Amino acid sequence: MHRVRDDAGEWLATKGTDQYRGGLDVAQVHANIDRDFDAHEFVGWQVGGQVVAMLAIIAPEADFWTPEELAEAQTYISRFFVTEHGRGYGTALLGAVEGRARQEGMRWLRLNCWSTNTRLHGYYRAHGYMHVRTCDVPGRPSGALFEKDLSAFSLERR
Ligand SMILES: CC(C)(COP(=O)(O)OP(=O)(O)OC[C@H]1O[C@@H](n2cnc3c(N)ncnc32)[C@H](O)[C@@H]1OP(=O)(O)O)[C@@H](O)C(=O)NCCC(=O)NCCS
């Protein structure tokens, strides 16, 4: 997980975004990942016995969401990474997580992501997510909130 996050930082540096730049040093980033690893479920997508995409399923964050939103039935994802781009590995994992969330009766799939990275926002939009709002919380540059209405989407697909 540490390695994949480090690689993502290097990849993003070539993408014209300030995502993951400034702020936390590497040791703190790794410590935060360790904390999440102890506290939450991580799921992965495997190809040929190798984990090629991963994400954490965490509790929605009260910094960003209203009490009403926090109370809704949802799956909340974080720490979403692939080991290789352009293969659809992330899309495959996201689809599997959405499928499981639907089976569990969740209404929403939600996440927060880097506030200024419009290409990343475009990725989520292309996968059926709607921008809810962007929160300006000091020290939290990942304040762009996205959600997918799983009930609406499953009706649409029938
Ligand atoms: C987000 C992610 C898991 C999706 O994986 P995937 O479904 O396999 O998709 P890809 O990695 O092939 O990316 C698909 C497209 O989205 C773009 N994209 C994805 N994440 C991006 C980001 N953070 N910033 C800019 N562009 C991004 C890619 O450049 C690619 O664009 P292209 O089709 O024009 O080449 C993966 O892109 C990733 O690890 N990104 C870096 C870490 C990250 O930003 N995670 C999300 C945190 S909320």
The ligand as an SDF file (V2000), in Angstrom:
LIG
                    3D

 48 50  0  0  0  0  0  0  0  0999 V2000
   -8.2810    6.5080   -9.7940 C   0  0  0  0  0  0  0  0  0  0  0  0
   -7.7200    5.1600  -10.2590 C   0  0  0  0  0  0  0  0  0  0  0  0
   -7.7230    4.1510   -9.1060 C   0  0  0  0  0  0  0  0  0  0  0  0
   -8.5900    4.6500  -11.4120 C   0  0  0  0  0  0  0  0  0  0  0  0
   -8.0190    3.5060  -11.9910 O   0  0  0  0  0  0  0  0  0  0  0  0
   -8.5290    2.9370  -13.4430 P   0  0  0  0  0  0  0  0  0  0  0  0
   -9.9940    2.8140  -13.4110 O   0  0  0  0  0  0  0  0  0  0  0  0
   -7.7430    1.7290  -13.7430 O   0  0  0  0  0  0  0  0  0  0  0  0
   -8.2210    4.1250  -14.4400 O   0  0  0  0  0  0  0  0  0  0  0  0
   -6.8310    4.6520  -15.0560 P   0  0  0  0  0  0  0  0  0  0  0  0
   -5.7550    4.6960  -14.0130 O   0  0  0  0  0  0  0  0  0  0  0  0
   -6.5370    3.9120  -16.2980 O   0  0  0  0  0  0  0  0  0  0  0  0
   -7.2310    6.1760  -15.3660 O   0  0  0  0  0  0  0  0  0  0  0  0
   -8.3250    6.4680  -16.2580 C   0  0  0  0  0  0  0  0  0  0  0  0
   -8.2330    7.9150  -16.6930 C   0  0  0  0  0  0  0  0  0  0  0  0
   -8.4120    8.7690  -15.5590 O   0  0  0  0  0  0  0  0  0  0  0  0
   -7.2980    9.6130  -15.3930 C   0  0  0  0  0  0  0  0  0  0  0  0
   -7.0350    9.7760  -13.9570 N   0  0  0  0  0  0  0  0  0  0  0  0
   -7.2690    8.8660  -12.9800 C   0  0  0  0  0  0  0  0  0  0  0  0
   -6.9090    9.3630  -11.7850 N   0  0  0  0  0  0  0  0  0  0  0  0
   -6.4380   10.6000  -12.0330 C   0  0  0  0  0  0  0  0  0  0  0  0
   -5.9410   11.6100  -11.1810 C   0  0  0  0  0  0  0  0  0  0  0  0
   -5.8310   11.4420   -9.8490 N   0  0  0  0  0  0  0  0  0  0  0  0
   -5.5440   12.7800  -11.7580 N   0  0  0  0  0  0  0  0  0  0  0  0
   -5.6310   12.9840  -13.0850 C   0  0  0  0  0  0  0  0  0  0  0  0
   -6.1260   12.0430  -13.9500 N   0  0  0  0  0  0  0  0  0  0  0  0
   -6.5260   10.8720  -13.4050 C   0  0  0  0  0  0  0  0  0  0  0  0
   -6.1590    8.8950  -16.0730 C   0  0  0  0  0  0  0  0  0  0  0  0
   -5.1130    9.7730  -16.4470 O   0  0  0  0  0  0  0  0  0  0  0  0
   -6.8590    8.2730  -17.2460 C   0  0  0  0  0  0  0  0  0  0  0  0
   -7.0560    9.2680  -18.2320 O   0  0  0  0  0  0  0  0  0  0  0  0
   -6.9370    8.9400  -19.8120 P   0  0  0  0  0  0  0  0  0  0  0  0
   -8.0400    7.9440  -20.0610 O   0  0  0  0  0  0  0  0  0  0  0  0
   -7.1320   10.2640  -20.4360 O   0  0  0  0  0  0  0  0  0  0  0  0
   -5.5760    8.3590  -19.9880 O   0  0  0  0  0  0  0  0  0  0  0  0
   -6.2500    5.3390  -10.7660 C   0  0  0  0  0  0  0  0  0  0  0  0
   -6.2340    6.2120  -11.8680 O   0  0  0  0  0  0  0  0  0  0  0  0
   -5.2640    5.8600   -9.7520 C   0  0  0  0  0  0  0  0  0  0  0  0
   -4.6300    5.0870   -9.0280 O   0  0  0  0  0  0  0  0  0  0  0  0
   -5.1110    7.1950   -9.7190 N   0  0  0  0  0  0  0  0  0  0  0  0
   -4.1140    7.8400   -8.8710 C   0  0  0  0  0  0  0  0  0  0  0  0
   -4.5540    7.8680   -7.4270 C   0  0  0  0  0  0  0  0  0  0  0  0
   -5.8780    8.5790   -7.2590 C   0  0  0  0  0  0  0  0  0  0  0  0
   -6.0490    9.7250   -7.6650 O   0  0  0  0  0  0  0  0  0  0  0  0
   -6.8370    7.8680   -6.6410 N   0  0  0  0  0  0  0  0  0  0  0  0
   -8.1440    8.4080   -6.3810 C   0  0  0  0  0  0  0  0  0  0  0  0
   -8.1570    9.0910   -5.0670 C   0  0  0  0  0  0  0  0  0  0  0  0
   -9.7920    9.7220   -4.7040 S   0  0  0  0  0  0  0  0  0  0  0  0
  1  2  1  0
  2  3  1  0
  2  4  1  0
  2 36  1  0
  4  5  1  0
  5  6  1  0
  6  7  2  0
  6  8  1  0
  6  9  1  0
  9 10  1  0
 10 11  2  0
 10 12  1  0
 10 13  1  0
 13 14  1  0
 14 15  1  0
 15 16  1  0
 15 30  1  0
 16 17  1  0
 17 18  1  0
 17 28  1  0
 18 19  1  0
 18 27  1  0
 19 20  2  0
 20 21  1  0
 21 22  1  0
 21 27  2  0
 22 23  1  0
 22 24  2  0
 24 25  1  0
 25 26  2  0
 26 27  1  0
 28 29  1  0
 28 30  1  0
 30 31  1  0
 31 32  1  0
 32 33  2  0
 32 34  1  0
 32 35  1  0
 36 37  1  0
 36 38  1  0
 38 39  2  0
 38 40  1  0
 40 41  1  0
 41 42  1  0
 42 43  1  0
 43 44  2  0
 43 45  1  0
 45 46  1  0
 46 47  1  0
 47 48  1  0
M  END
$$$$
